[in-house]
């Protein structure tokens, strides 16, 4: 029987991860959440982990009080996340927190030699070089929990990595597909939060609307699979049925399809290499009838362009665009900047800094802070 520890357990991916654990009787050694005490308590009572952690320290006393009648150890803050990540009491560390916060726990789990199921994009975007080289040194496997990267990973099984020629990274196009900049000037908060195919947390939903999400995934795909940026093609599949594809040296293309439901990639990462019954609707291609494919609009979606430029430049640039975006999205969610200003801000950050290294954790934190400060100063 498998045992996991899960950080980010009250988010969308976290809750679905626990659905998979419930269905397949996977043990849970530790759970962590940002600030949702009531849901974390409920999860702790159901899964009886040894440890729970609340990231936001101001909720620590409340959680401790709520769980006083149990034997569950209560931790808090980054120290708590890293204690969980570095524990050897699980077979798999599942990281589904949102944002840069996820990087240090990932590095800690790698250091402990634990395989990781990774839903935290920022880990590979900001710390990609460091994370991948440390994982390789330690022989740690990283199982992607993202529909696209899971698709690519699935397509590669049974094939030779060195014969992979190209990645076809699919995108839904987001809620504003087909729109041009003048039509996006007055986009409201509610419009940006309505995604056509996937239901997700606020940050990633906004990132899907700006196509920053696809930009981050482009960077991640480059890191995870070692394919140069010029050999990664983004293709819009409006139905979100083709989750990505790979092309081999013989021009044979293998793709992974399924209904748009994160349970499939989550379960694959948790149970790899096994495939068992999953609680999702089977795919009926004839119900869809047609699958459509289109090129993304790099002119309209500045964030996407910024990410591709950042990964081509290398060094700390991916970290810089990511940090600038995190700040900008927060400002948008507080209704302090407009939708198009998110993209402007990310492009401006990309052009504001000279080359910076991203070889150590300290390098990454330095670049991140510089980018955040730039955005904070501006608004
Ligand atoms: Mn995705």
Boltz pocket constraint, residues with backbone or C-beta under 6 A from the ligand:
constraints:
  - pocket:
      binder: B
      contacts: [[A, 146], [A, 147], [A, 148], [A, 217]]
      max_distance: 6.0
